[in-house]
């Protein structure tokens, strides 16, 4: 049983470190977990894009579309290959090979950033005025390695409308979005309360005017009564 467990662990490690598709699936699972923890509501504040939702032949299909209150959207894409990064981390003896893998890791980031910029997500059905494209890196240390080696890379990505984030940064970003929606809901509720209060005030004004009209009619009826009574008794 121990041998089987060990072999399963080895197989899992190989799958996550050598199979780019498995890495992509795992990254999408991490992304979904972060979305759940952010407090955003699926179907209103974000949509997870599946192959059943859009044409599988579309080359610019992202993973998630996050909706902002002002009618804008943010696209999140987590499909990035971290095989070279894993090779860099696992090579401890061959320094030259480690540096080669490190440079390949940086090139992978650059290619993915360039690919995201060329995909034109704003043309995708269901995407409203696109604000930013978030490039999600599911491994914190993989992004930190890029920052340490080439800090300018992230600035260049940001200048192209691409925000590169790790799980912790993404969670913070999504919670900011959640607060924006909370403020939007509060403003909407305040406006509704003000409208209803205005309606109640208008009703009260109309009711008072009606009472004043009734009072005037009662006063007139009282005057007519006095005239009629006087004519009957002393006229």
N, C-alpha and C positions, 0 to 999 in steps of 0.2 A: 504493500500500500504506500509506503514511504517513497519507494522508487517511482511508483506511478504519479504521486503528487509532485515529486521533483521533476519528472519528465513533463508533466503538464505545465509546471511553472516555466521550464525552459522553452516549451512550445509557445506559451503566451508571450514570453519575452521576445522570442524571435519574430512572432507575428507583429508585435507592436514596434519593433525596432527595424525590421527589414521589409515589411510589407507596407507600402505607402497607403494602400486602400484601407488596411486595418487601422493604420494611424488616423486616417481621415474619419473613419467611423467612430473611433474612440474620441477624437477631438469633437465630433458632433455631439456625442453623449455628454462630454464635459460642458459643452456650450448649453445644452438643454438643462442640465443641472443648475448652472449659473442663472439661467432665465427663471427657473422655478424659485430660486432663492431671492431673486431681485424683487419679487412681489408684483411684477407686471402680469397683466391678464392676457392670455393667449386668445387671439381672435379680435381683440380690441386694441391692445397696445403693442402687440407683436404677432407675427405669423411665422411659423416654421414651414419652410418651402420643401416639399417632398417631390419625388419624381412623378407622383400621381397628380400633383397640383399643376405643374407646367410641362410643356413639351420636353421630353428627354433629350431632344436634339439641340436644345438651346445651349450654347456654349457659355452663356453668362448667367446661369442659374446660381444664386447665392444660397446660403443656408437659412438665414433669418432676415426678415424685414421688421425693423422696429419703427413704430409710428410715433411721431411727435404731435403734440396738441395743435400746433399751428399749421397742420396740413403738410408737413414735411416728413421725410422718411430717412432712416439710416439703415444701410445694408451691412450685414455681418457675414463674413466668409471665413471658414476655419480650415479650408483645404490647403494645408501646407506640408511638404515632405520634410521630415526631421531625421531621415536616415543618416545623412552626413553628420548631423550633430551627435547622434548616438555613436557613430564611429569615432568622432573626435573625443568623446568622453571615455570611450572604452579603450582607446590606444594610449597606454601609459608609458611604454618603453620607446617606441619609435616616434621621436619628436618631429621628424620631417613629415612623416605620414599624418601626424596629428595636425600640423599646420596646413597640410594640403586639405584635410577634411574640414578644418576651420574655414578656410577660404571658400570651399565648396558650400559650406553652410551659409556664408554671407552671400554668395552668388545665388543660392536658392531663395533667400529673402528678396534679393533684388529682382529676380525673375518673377517671383510671385507678385511683388508690388507692381511691376510693369504690366503683368498680365491682368491684374485687377483694374488698373487704369484704362486698359484697352477694351474692357468688356462692356462698357457703356450700360451699366445697370439701369440708368434713367430711362432707357427705352423699353424696359421690361414691363409687361402688363401688371398692374397693381402697385407699381412704384410711383408715388407722387414726388413732387419736387425733391430730388435727391440732395441731401445735405452732406453726408459723409459716408465713406465706405470703411468699415472697421475690419481690419485684418486680425483675426483672433489666433493667437499662438497658445496652445493648451499647456505648454511646458514653460514655467516661469524662467528657469535657468537658461533655456534656449534663447529667450529674448534678452536676458541679461548679458549673455555672451556676446550677442550682436551689439548691444549698447556699449559694452566695454571695448570691443574691437573697432567699431565704426559708428560713433554717436551721430555722425552727419546723416547716416542712412535714414534714421527716423525723421529727421527734419525734412529731408528731401521727400519722403513719403507723405508727410503732413502737408507740404506745399502742393502736392498733387491731389489733395482731398482724401488721403488714406491715413487712417489712424491705426497704428500697430499697438495692440494691447495684449496683456497677459490675463489670466483668470482674475487676479485681484483687481487690476485696473478696469477690466470689463464689468465686474460686479459693481464697482464704484460708479462707473458711467451709467449703468442701467438703473441704479438707485437714484441718480440725479434725474434721469428720465421719469422715473416713478414719481418723484417729487413735483416735476413739471405737470404731470397729469393730475396730481393731488391739488395743486394750486389752480389748475384749469377747472377741475370739478368744483372747488370751493367758489371760484368766481362765477361759475354757471349757477350754483346754488344761491349765491348772493343776489345775482340778477333775478332769479326766479322769485326769491323772497321779496325783493324790492317791487317786482311787478305785481305780486299778489297783494302786498301791503298797499300799493297804489290802488288796486282794484277794490280792496276793502274800504279804503278811505273814500273813494268815489261813491261806493254804495252807501256809506254812512252820510255823506253830504246829501245824496239824493233822498235818503230816508228823512233827514232833518228838514229838508225843503218840503217834503210831503207832509210832515207833521205841522210845519208852519202853515201850509195851505189849509190843512184840516182845521187848525186853530182859527184862521181867518174866516173860514166858512162857518165855524161854530159861533164866532163873534157876530157875524152877519145874521145868522139864524136867530141868535139871542136878541139882536136889535129888532128884527122883524116880529119876533114874539112879543116884545114889549109894546110895539106899536099896535099889533092886533089886540093884545090884552087891554090896552088903554082904550081903544075904540069900543071894545065890548063892555067894559065896566064903567067908563066915565065919559065916553064920547057923546 
